[in-house]
Amino acid sequence: MQSVFNQGPPPACPSHFNMAAHVLRHADRLAHKEALRVLCPEAPQGWTYGALKSAILGTSTGLLRSGLKPGDRVLMRLGNTVEFPIAYLACIAVGLIPVPTSSQLTEAEVSKMVATLEPAAILHDPVVATSLSFDRKILTKSDLLAFHALSPAAFKMGDPNRPAYIIFTSGTSGIPRAVVHAHRAIWARQMMFEGWYGLHEDDHLLHAGAFNWTFTLGTGLMDPWTKGATALIPAPGTAPDTLPALLRNNHASLFAAAPGVYRKILATCPDPALPHLRHGLCAGEKLSEPLRAQWNSATGTKLYEAFGMSECSTFISASPCHPAPSGTLGRPQTGRNIAILNEPGPVPLDTAGIIAVHKSDPGLMLGYLNAPEETAARYQGDWFLTGDLGKMDTDGHITYMGRADDMMNAGGFRVSPLEVEAALLPYPGITAIAVTNVEVKTDTCIIAAFYTADHALAADDLKAFAQSHLARYKQPRLFKRLAALPTNANGKLNRRALRETYKAST
């Protein structure tokens, strides 16, 4: 049998559609219900659905009055505040195309984005770096705040396949790519409500990320609001060790974070009491089985993992209805059509290949901005190639095997770093581990394991453990203890930084 799993046709998106209108579809009915609570140390800041919709559509009016028109691209250089999602939805509501970006980007990085986008305006908080060479309209945070009180604009309805927003993603070449998404992308996300979240209107979902992270925008804000639930977002600078108290005190029923956040919580609070939590949600990097088990033991709640990408959000996941077998991501959500491919086509079951999404998926991007050839190169017939490796079992459960460009070459064998990490993590004393190739001399690479522990572990013992758990060609030849594994701003493991760390130390 071939590795193709068809979960049925996706739900048909209405022909007259607007993403922001869909997100706010319950706002009038739930006008007095709390839509958002920003968890500040001094006092939480709450937004009702009525106040949120009023601020969004008032901001829409202000943007149009400033001279912007439907189809204009708007670069968002705002900080980690509620103004970010308000401005984001305000643009989409009236047909502008927002481009959310991380506040941590440098001026040089922003300048490259400006050159690619040619935006009509930049929404700018003075504390966030922007392009000094930009000579068009700049609207400040103060301008946006003043727009809240304006009369509400009307939603601009239209073709669900027209562009709604653009996000930048890391390219394999090291050059960020502008990913264009359609209004229908939000319609596709309803397949996650039962396929991953188990999300209901009475839920309080706490997301540990920043407002301007796309994981937070989607899972932490857009999805709860679409369902009529309450979103909880910690204030900027909230330390991981304070999250258990925030979860308890705010009666959070769902918790979403990258695996690294769960790991940090358990490191400082090994026995968190979370009486209101039903389960946790993970995405952004691979969730290890030991961490999953440790969280379950410490809290009595499960962690459900999802897999996706900037070009298609999440489409494979575990859920309360369909828990994932140990070591797997889960299976395609209802409405998804997923395959595991090699160059000729779908591979047999239980065979490694590239995870691919069918072109009919409503959550799939429209394409890379001004890059039709690069967009076309990501397709193999009717399938979009994710660049991630996996294998599928007879029930459609998919085992993740890492990025294709993370795969290591050992004597002609391709080795997944995740496989090596999973084998070595149980070694007594190791608290976290990451594996990658390092160059020890020109054109000579070896597998190296970088780990954290309370004290340096004997290399000979580590090698002996590896010998008993891994084939010879998979065994690291170098073990190196670090104070912490390098991660990016969102808590994802940075393998490139690992290689650079090793190179700088030799």
N, C-alpha and C positions, 0 to 999 in steps of 0.2 A: 504493500500500500504506500501511496505517496504522502508526503508531509504537507497536506492542504487541509485546513479546517474552516469550514464555512458555517458560521453561526446564524445563518439566515439573512434576509435582506435588511439593510439599515432602515430605520424609520424615515419616511419621506418628509423632507423639509417643506413647509408652506412656500408657495410661490411668491407671496407678498410678505417680506420678512425684514426684520432689523434686529441685530444681535443685542443691542442695549434694551430694546423693547422686550425682548425675550427674557433677559436677565431680570428686568423690573416688572414682569408680568403679574406678580402678586402684590406689588407695592401699594396699590389703592385698597385692596381688600385687607391688607395687613398694615395699614398706614401707621397705627400706633404701636406696632410690635417693634422690638429692638432688632435692627438688621445688623448692626456692627457695634462692637465694644472694643475700644482700644485700651489695652491693659497697662495703664500708666502707674508708676509707683505711688504718686500722690493721690490720684482718684481716677477711676475709669472714665473714659469719654464715650458716651453712647450716642448712636444715631438710629432714629426710628426709620422705618421704610419710607414714611411720608417725607421726613426731612431729607433723607438720602436722595429720593427721586427729585425733590424740589431743587436741591443743590446741583444735581447733575444736569437737569434741563435748564436751569438758570445759567449754568456755565456754558451750555450749548448756545444759548442766546448770545452771551458775551463773545464767544468765539466767532459767531457769524457777524456780529456787529463790528468786530475788529477787522473785518474784510476778508476772512477766510471763506472758502466756498467748498461745496461737496467735491470730493476727489483730491483735495489738497492733503499733502502729507505733513504731519505735525510731530516733530521730534520732542520727546518728553525727557527733560533733564530736571526732574524733581526728586526731592529727598524721600526718605522712608516715612511718609506721612499720609493721612487719609486723602490729601489733595491728589495723590497719584491715581487711585482708582476712580475718583470722581471725575477728574479730567479725562481719563481714559474712556470711560463710558460716555461722557459728554461729547467727545469727538465722534464716536461711533454712532451716537443717537442721530446726528444730523449729517452723516455721510462723510465726515472728515476721516482721515486714516492716521490714527495715532501710532507712534513707534516707541513703545516703552523701552527704557534702557536702565542699566544699573548705575546708581549714583557713584560707584567706585571707578568708573571709566576715567581715563586721563583726557586732558585737552587734545592730545595728539590722536587718541583713539576716536574721540568724538568728531574731530576734523575729517577723518576718513569716512565716518558714517555720513556726515553732511555731504561730502563729495558724491557718495553713492546715492543718497536719497533725494538731494535737492529739495529739502523741505520748504514749505511756504512759511513756516514759523517754528520757533522753539519755545516750549513752555519751560521756564527757567526759575529754579530756586537759587538765589545767589550763593548758597553754601555748596552747590554742586558745580563741578567743572563743566564748561561748555566750550564751543569753538569761538575763539576771539575773532576769527576771520568772517564769521557769519554776518552778512549785511542786510538781512531781511528782518521780518517782524519777530520781536522777542516779547513774549508776555510773561510777566513775573508771577511769582506766587501770590503777591499782593493783588495783582490784577484778577487772578483766578478766584481769590477769596471774595472780592467785591462782586464777582459775577453771580455768586450764590443767590443773591436777593433779587435778581432780575426775573421778569416774567418767563414762564417755561416755554421752551421751543417745542415744536411738534416733532415726533419721530419721523425720520425720512425712511419710508418703507420702500422695498424694491426687490430686485433679483437676489436670492440668497447666495448666488455664486459671485457676486461682485466683491471687490476687496473691502475688508473691514479693518484690518490692522496688520502691522509688520513687526516681526521680531528678528533680532540678530542672533545667529548661532555660530558656534566655532566651526570653521571649516577644517577639513583634513589637511589642507595646505597651510593652515595657520592664519588664513585671511577670513575674517568674519563674513558670513553670508546673510543677506536680507531675505527673510522668509515671508512671503505674502500669504495671508490667510483670508478666507472668505467669511461672510456673515454666518454661513452654515456651520462653521466650526463649533459654535456654541451649541447648536442643535445636536451635533454628534456627541457632545459631552454627557447627554442624558443616559447614554449607554453605560456610563461609569456609576450611576447612582446606585444600582443594584449589583452591577458587575464588579464593583470595587468597594465603594463606600458603605453601602447599607444606609444611605442618607435619607432622613425624613424631615418633615417640616418642623417638628418640635426639637430638633437637634441643636446643640451648641458645639460648633466645630472650631477648635483652636488650632491654628496653623502657626508653626514656630518661625516661619520665614519673614522676610521684609516685604512691605507692600510692593516694591518694585522688582520682585523676583517673579518670573512667569509662573512658577509652581504655586506661589502664594496667590497671584492674581486669579488663576484658574481654580485650584482646589480650595484655597482659603477664602475666596470672595465670590467670584462669579457663580460657582456651583451652589454654595449655600443660599445665595440670593435667588437664584433660579428656582430653587426648591422651596423658598420661603423660610429657611432656617436662619439661625443667628451665627454670624462670623465673629470669632474672637481672635484678635491680633495683638501680640505683646508689643509694647512700646520699643522704639529703637534702643539698642544697648542692653536688652534684657539678658541676663546670664542664664545659661542652661540649668544651673542648680536651683533657680527660682521657679522653673516651669512646673514642677509637681504641685507647689502651693497655688500657682495660678490655675492649674487644671482643677484642683479641688475647690478653691474658693469661688470659681466661676461656673461650677457644675458642668464642666466640659464633658460631653458624651462621646465625642470623637476627637482624635489628636492626629495631626498630620505633620510630618517632619522627614528630613533626610535621615538615613540610618545613623549617621555620625552624631546627630542630636540625641537619639535614644542612648547611644553609647556613652555620651558625656553625662547624661542624667544619671545613669546607673553607676558611673564612676564616682559620683559625689553623693548619690542618694540610692544606695543599693536596695532599699526596701520602701519605695514610694507608695503611699496609701492613696489610691485613686478610686474612691467609692462610686463615682458617677460615670466613669469611663467604660464604654462598651468595648471599644477596640481602638487600635492605632493604625495609621496609614503610612506607608513608606514609599518613596520614589526618589529618583535622583542618582542613586547608585545601588549596586547590588547589596541586598540584605543578607548577611551571613546567618547560617543556621544556628551557631552558638549564641549570637545576639538575639535572634528570634526566641530561642529557648530561655535565655536569661531574662528577657522582658516578661515573658509569660509566667515564669516562676516567681518573679519579683512582684508582679502586679495582678496576676490572675487574668489578664486580658491578652488577646491575640494581636499580632501584627499582620496586616495584609499588604502585600507588596504589589506595585504596578510598574509596568514597563512602557515607556513611550519615548518621544523625542520631540524636538522643536517643530519638526515638519508634520507631526500627527498627534501630538499630545500623548495620552496613554491609551493603549488598546489591548494589552494583555495584562491580566491581573488575577489575584486571588480575592475572595470576598467571603463574608459570613455565610452566604448561600453555597459557595463552592470553594472551600479552603484548598490551598495548594498542597500537593504531596511534597514531602521533604525534598529540598534541593531544586524545586521548580518555581518559576514565576507565577504559575497559574495557567489559565487558558484564555483564548480570545473571548472578548466580551460579546454578548448577544448583539448581532447586527454587524459583526466584524468578519472579514474574510482574510485569513492569514496563511502564508505558506513559508516553507523553508526551501530555499533555492540554491542550486549551483548554476553554472553557465547554461547547460542545456535546459534546465527547468526544475520542477520540484524533485527533491531527493527522497529516497525511501524513509520510512519512519525510523526514529532513533539514529538518524544520520546527521552529522553537523552540516550546516549551511547558513546562508544569509537569511535572516528574518525579513519577510517582505509583506507589504500591505497592498491589498487590491486597490486599483485606481478608483473604484466606485465608493470608497470610504468617504463619508461626508466631512470627516475631520481632517482629511489630507490637504496639505497646502495647495494653493494655486500654482506656486512655483517660486523660484528665486528671482528677485527683482532684477530686471534687465539682463537676465542670464538664461536664455532659452536653451542653449546648448548644454549648460551645466545641469539644468533641470532635466532635460531629456536623458542625460547620462545616468541619472539616478533610477531610470526605469529599465526593466527587462520585460518587454511585451506589456502586459496589463498590470505588472507588479512594480510597486515602488520599493527599492532596495534600501533598507535602513542602514546598512553598514555594520550591523551587529550580528554576531554569530549565535546560533541556538540549534536545538534539536527538539523534535516533537514526538510524543508517545502516542499510543493508540487512542487515548481519550482527549487528545489535543493539548495536554499539558506541555509547556515549553520550558526547557532548561536553558538558561542563559549562559553563554560561553565567552562573553566579553566582546569588546569592540574588535572588529577585524584588524584595525591598526594597532590594537593593544596586544595582539597575539605575538608570542615569542617563537623564535626559530632556534631549535636545539638539535644540531647535527642532522638537519633536514626534516625534523619532526616539528609540527606546529603545536605549541603548548599554550593553553589558556592560563593566564596568571591567576584567574579565579579558582581554577582547579588546585593549583599549588597552594594558594592561600588557605583554602578550605581544609587541605590536608594538614597544614602546619599549625593552624590557629589553636587546635586543642592542646598543643604542647604546654605543659605546666609553666606558668609564669608569663607567657605571652599575653598581652592585653589587646594588641592590634598588630596586624601584619599586612604588608603590601609587597608584591613581587613584580619585577620588571627586568628587562634586559639592561645591562650596563656594558659599556665599551671599555675593556681593560687595556687594549692597545689597538692600533689601527686595524679595522676590519675584523676584530676579534671581540665577540660579545659573549657574556655568560649570563646565566640567570642569577639574580641577586634577590635576597629576601631582607627587607627592612622591617624591623619590629620595634614595638615599645614594650617595656617591662620595668619593674621596680629596680632591677639590677641587671648587669650584663650576664647573659647566659652562655654557658660553655659551648663554643662552636662545634667541638667534636660531638657533644651530646645532641645538638641540633641536627648535625649531619647524619648521625645514627638514626634519629627519629625519622628524618626524611627518607633514609634508605629503607626503612620498614613500612613506609606508607606510599612511596612513589616509585615509579619506574626510574631507572638511572638517568635517562635523558631529561626527566622532569625535575630532578633534584637541584636545588640551588647550590652553586659553588661558593657563594659568599653570603655571610650573615652579618648584618650590621644593625646595632641598636641605635635608635634615635630618641630624642626627647619627645617628639610628636611627629606623626606622619603629616606631610604637607597636604593641605586642602585649599580649595578655592573659596571665594566669599560665601558660597552657599553650602559649604561643608562637604563637597565632593572630593574624593581622593584625587590628587594631582600627580599622576605618574611621571609626567614630564619633569616636574620639579624634583621628584626623587632622583631621576637620572642626572639632573643638573647638580643636585646636592652631592652625589657620588663623584661627579666629574670635578667639582670644586675641591673635594677633599683629597684628590690624588695628585 
